Amino acid sequence: MESSQNPERKMSEMDLQIDLRVAELLASRLCHDLVGPIGAVNNGMELLEDTELEMAQDAVRLAGNSAEHASTLLQFFRLAYGMAGSRQGGDLGPMRELAKGFLSHSKSELEWPTDPLPESAPEDLGKLLLNMIALSVEALPRGGTVAVSVAEGPRGLEVATRAAGTDAGLRSEVQATISGSVEIDDLTPRNVQGYFTQLIARRLGSDLAVEPDGAEAVKLKVALSKAA
């Protein structure tokens, strides 16, 4: 007679597969984003070796800018994806500066007021915001403005990012991961950002919502209850 599987063990194995899948895809996304600037550093160094003295300054500038870009990406994703982002507490100043650096190499600008955080802000708020910002940048293929807002609402803390620009909008595959209408096997490095951001919102006791906001803008919103 065959022994039946323990339901709890089966669920644990499924959760492990999901965790590993998401971790692998986030790592793939990070490596993909770093390939460009790190490759440019190498190109700059090769150019420095092969060119005459008058062109050396341009090669050094290329390598320096690319190295700065790679460093900014690493610091941003370290807090957005890693454990360090959950340990920042209520001070969002460092995350705001990282987000500015992250957007400085894109076609978009960041608007993030320096207003003090409400007392009800949870520790993972900064990590949630960084991931919402990354999604908002994705929603601006032609560039634009990403505006961040954190304020007390009637039911609790309201966290939002608004991406405004020409052709603003999330790709359908990303929206599917946010709505939960995608299988774990269908996650890819291109859409895992939405899935991961939704996981963070749910860990805080809420859901990430996507709302159209005007003709060429999209808003990402999370409403955190005071009990969260």
C-alpha positions, 0 to 999 in steps of 0.5 A: 500500500502506498503511503500518502504524502504529508500535505504540509511537506508537499506545500513546503516543497512547493514554497521552496520551488517558488522561492528558488525560482524567484531568487534565480530570476532576480539574480538573472535580472540583476546580472542583465542590468549589470552587463552593460555598465561593466562591459563599458568599463572593460571597453574603456580600459581596452580603449585606454590601452590601444589609443594615443595619449590625447584620447586617454582622457575620453577612455578614462571618462567612459570607464569612470562613468560606467563604473559609477553606474554599475556601483549605483545599480549594485547598491540599489538592488542590494536594498531592493532585493536583499535583506539589507533593505529590511533593516533600514528602519524609518530613515528613507534618506539613503534610499531616496539618494539611491533611487535618484542615482538609479534614475540618473542613468535612465530617461526619467526623473524622480520626485520624492519629497523629503517630508518626515514619515508617519509614525505608522510606517513599517520597516519594510516601507523603503524596500517596497518603495524601491521596488515600486520605483523600479516598476515605475521606471519600466512603465516609462519606455520613453522617459518621464517622471516618477513621483513618490508619495507616502501619506496617512489616509483614512484607513492607514498609510497610503504608499504610491508611485506615479509614472507619467510620460509618453506611452506610460504603462506596464507591459501586460506580462508584468501586470499579470504577475501583479494580479496573480494570474500567472503560473510560477513557471511562466515567470521570467527576468522580464516580469519577475519584478512585478511578482516580487513587489507584490510579495513585499506588499503582501508581507506587509498585509496589503496588495499592490494595485495598478491604476491608470492615472490620466492619459499617459500616467500609471499609478502603483498603490499600496494601502497599509492598514494601521495594524500592518 
